[in-house]
Amino acid sequence: AGNIANSLGYDSERESVVAYGLIAIIQMTVTVLLVLVFGLIVHAPVEALIVCFSVSILRKYSGGAHAHDADFCTVVSVVYCTLAAVASRLLANVYHPIAMAVAMVGVYGISLWIIRRYAPVDSPNKPITSEKKIRRMRRGSFATTFVYLALQLIFYFAAGSNRNFLSYGISLLLGLSWQVLTLTPVGAILLNKLNDLPKYLRKEVSK
């Protein structure tokens, strides 16, 4: 970041922005690679990546509660994506079209309501104060969710010819569900509890 700032003549504030962006890119790359690796271990790499990208792309526009520590954020992301991938495979074995249709209506209906009510959710480090930016991010959240809905319908109707699409559709639902949960007060409380988990573990180890 220092080298980039020097070459472009940036001040210290812009250098900090560059550093933040580089850290975000590195963290995302590491997270995706780990999700892929663990997805391969549980024999569900596509499902794990669907969960990962469905969360991260929507989060770009909607914001949401997050882990306080970057490393712990990566751990939570990898664990959830892996468990959701496994759950998608298992649920695909008991898949029923009517149950899936009901789940789709419920998840997307609730998601659109939550986005309208809460998005975008900022953070203390990156507050969103501009009304123009808030409207733009909310529109982006709605647009992304409707793109997910289109993909969801493709997975749903293609499941008859290729059963892999059963678990792909479930993965997309689980990814969307997690992200919209982080927009709500309940999701924020849950992530705060998860943020405290390393402290409890360190105390137990010290004992």
N, C-alpha and C positions, 0 to 999 in steps of 0.2 A: 504493500500500500504506500509505503514511503517512497519507493522508487517511482511508482506510477504518479504520485502526487508531485514529485520533483520534476519529472519529465513534462508534465502538463501545466506546471506552475500553480498548483492548487494550494490553498491555505490549509491550516490544521483542521478546520471544520470539515472541509471537503475530503481531506485525507481520512478522517474518521468514517465518513460515509463510504469511501472506497474500501476501507478495512472491513466494515460491517458487511458490505456486499460480498467480499471475498470469503469471509467466514461463512456466510449463508450458503454460498455455492459449494464450498468444501463440505459443509455439514450435510447438504442435500445429496451430494455425490456419495459420501460415505454411507448415508442412510439407505439410499437406493441399492448400493452394492451389497450391504448387509442384508437387506430385505430379500434380494435376489438369492443370496447364498442360503439363508435360512428357508426360503421358499423351496429351493432345490432339495434341501435336507428333508423337508416334510412332503416332497413330491407335489408341490402346488405353487410353482414359481409364478405362473401367469396370474393366479388369484392374488398372491401376495403383492405383486406389482400393481394390479388393478386397485387394491385397497390403498396402497401407498400413494399413487398418483391421484386418485379420486379425492383423497384428503388434502394433499398439498396444493393441487390446482385450485380447488374451491377456497382453501385458506388464503390464497393470494388475494382474493377479493373480499372475503367475508371476515378475515381476521379470526380471532378466537383466543380462548385461554391457552396457555402453554406452560411447559415446564420451566422452572427458573434457571436451570443449568442446561447448557447445550448438550453435554454428554448424556445427561439423564434423559433429555428430550429424545435423543437418538435411541436410547435403550427402550423407552416407552413406545416409540414409533415402530421399532423392529419387533418388539414383543406383540404389540397389537396386530400388526400386519400379518405376522406369522400365525397367531392364534385365529385370526379372522379367516385366513386362507384355509387352515385345517377345518374350521367350522363350516366353511363354504363347501368343501368336499364332502363332509359328513351329511350336511343338510341336503346336498344334491341327491343322496341315496334315498331320501324319503320325500323327494320333491313331488309337489302336487300343483298343477297349473292354477287351480282356483285359489289355493292358499297363497301361491306366489303373487297372483293378481291382487289379492286383498292386501298383502304385505306392501306391494308397490304403491297402491293407492294410499295406504296409511303413511308410509315413510315419506313419499313425495309431498303429500298434502301437509303433513306436520312440518317437513323441512321448509317448504315455501312460507308457511306461517311464521316459523322461527326466524327465517331470514328477514322477512318483512318487519318483524318485531325487534330484532336485536342487531342485525348486521348493518354496518361493519362494527366489529368489536376490536377496539384498539388496545394498546398496552401502555404502561407507564413510560417505557422507553421511546415509544413511537405513537404519541397521541394524535388523533385525527380531529382537527378543529375546523377544517374548511368544509362548509356545506356542499360546495361543488364536488369535492373529493368524496364526501360521504355518499352523495347521490350516484357518483360514477361507480364507486365500489359496490353499492347496493345493486345497481343495474348489472354489473359484472357478475355478482353472486347469482342473481336470477337467471342470467343468460347461461352461466355454467351449469346450473341445476337443470335447465331445460335441455341442454346438450346431453347431460347424464340421462335424462328421461328418454331421449331419443335412442341413446345406446342401450338403455334398459329394455326398451321395446324390441330392438333388434335382437338382443340376447334372448328375450322371451319367445319371440316367434321363430328364431333359428334353433331353439332347443330341440325341436322335433326331429331335425335332421342331424344335429351334432350335439350329443349330450354334454360335451364340455361347456357349452354355453349355459347349462344349468348352474354350474358353480361360478361361472363368470358373472352372471346376473346377481347371484347372492353376494358375491364379493363387492360388487358396485353398491349394493344396498347397505352393506356393513360399513364401507368406507364413507358413504354419505351420512349414515347415521352417526358415526363417531364425530365427524366434523361439525355437524349441526349441534350435536350435544355440547361441544366446546364453546358454542355461542351463548349458551344458557347459563343462568346462575348455578344450576345444579352441576353442570359440566365444570364450571370454575371451581366449585367446592371439591369436586372429585379430583381434579388435577392438583389442587392445593394439598389434598391429602396424599397424593402420590409424590408431590414435591417433598413432603416430610418423611417419606419412606427411607431415603438414604440416611437421614439423621437417626432414625430408630435402629436401622441396621448397624450403624457405627457404634451406637450405644451398646447394643447386644454383643458386638464383637469385643468391645473394650471390657465388658464384664468377664 
